[in-house]
Amino acid sequence: LLAHWPAGTPPLSIDAFIAAAEPSTRLTAIRRPLLVITAPDDPVLGEASSRTLVAAANGLPYVNVLTTADGGHIGHLGRYAQWLADTFDRFFANAPLTKPRA
């Protein structure tokens, strides 16, 4: 986003952008089923953020976080194609059954 901002001052500093993009702080606003697949070797989130994301999703009815031992940010597709296809199939089949918060 910041790299593509027109000449001039970007709307956010890099630190503010990273803070605003932190997914764990936005999960309580999710009102539709969401599947997040993370791994400790994720080069974008990293291990600490992966653990934070899992903890933040705990108890949220619409947020489903799966953690794998490896797979990086998008490595799951290349390494575990059938597992990923099966995971997506189960998620989409069960997503309408997600219960809203009381």
C-alpha positions in Angstrom: 0.0 0.0 0.0 2.6 2.5 1.0 4.9 1.7 -1.9 2.1 2.5 -4.3 1.0 5.8 -2.7 1.2 8.8 -5.0 4.1 11.2 -4.6 3.8 13.0 -1.3 3.3 12.0 2.2 1.7 8.5 2.7 -1.4 8.4 4.9 0.4 6.3 7.6 3.9 5.9 8.8 5.4 2.4 8.3 5.0 1.6 12.0 1.3 2.9 12.0 0.7 0.8 8.9 2.0 -2.4 10.5 0.0 -1.7 13.6 -3.2 -1.1 11.6 -2.6 -4.3 9.6 -2.0 -6.5 12.7 -4.8 -9.1 12.2 -5.1 -10.2 15.9 -6.5 -6.8 16.9 -9.3 -6.9 14.3 -10.7 -10.4 14.8 -13.5 -9.4 17.2 -15.0 -7.4 14.3 -15.4 -10.5 12.1 -19.0 -11.3 11.4 -18.7 -13.9 8.7 -16.8 -17.2 8.8 -13.1 -16.6 8.4 -10.4 -19.3 8.0 -6.8 -18.4 8.8 -4.0 -20.9 8.2 -0.8 -20.0 9.9 2.6 -21.6 10.6 5.5 -20.6 12.9 7.8 -20.2 9.8 5.5 -17.6 8.2 7.9 -14.9 6.9 5.2 -12.3 7.1 3.6 -13.0 10.5 6.4 -14.8 12.2 6.1 -17.2 15.1 5.2 -14.7 17.8 2.4 -13.1 15.7 1.2 -16.6 14.8 0.8 -17.5 18.5 -0.9 -14.1 19.1 -3.4 -14.7 16.3 -4.3 -18.1 17.7 -4.8 -16.7 21.2 -6.9 -13.7 19.9 -9.2 -16.1 17.9 -9.9 -18.3 20.9 -13.6 -18.3 21.6 -14.6 -16.2 18.6 -17.4 -18.0 16.8 -16.6 -16.8 13.2 -12.8 -17.1 13.3 -11.2 -20.5 12.6 -7.4 -20.5 12.9 -5.4 -23.6 11.9 -1.7 -23.8 12.7 0.6 -26.2 10.9 4.2 -27.0 11.7 5.4 -25.4 8.6 4.1 -24.0 5.4 5.1 -20.3 5.6 2.9 -17.6 4.3 1.6 -19.4 1.2 3.7 -22.6 1.3 0.6 -24.7 2.3 -0.6 -24.6 -1.3 2.6 -26.0 -2.7 3.5 -28.4 0.1 0.1 -29.7 1.1 -2.2 -29.2 -1.9 -4.6 -32.0 -1.0 -4.7 -31.2 2.7 -5.5 -27.6 1.8 -8.2 -28.6 -0.7 -9.8 -30.8 2.0 -9.5 -28.1 4.6 -11.2 -25.5 2.3 -13.9 -28.1 1.5 -14.6 -28.7 5.2 -14.5 -25.0 6.0 -17.0 -24.0 3.3 -19.3 -26.9 4.0 -19.4 -26.0 7.7 -19.2 -22.2 7.5 -23.0 -21.7 7.4 -23.3 -23.6 10.6 -21.2 -21.1 12.6 -23.2 -19.8 15.5 -23.3 -16.0 16.1 -22.3 -14.7 19.5 -25.0 -14.3 22.0 
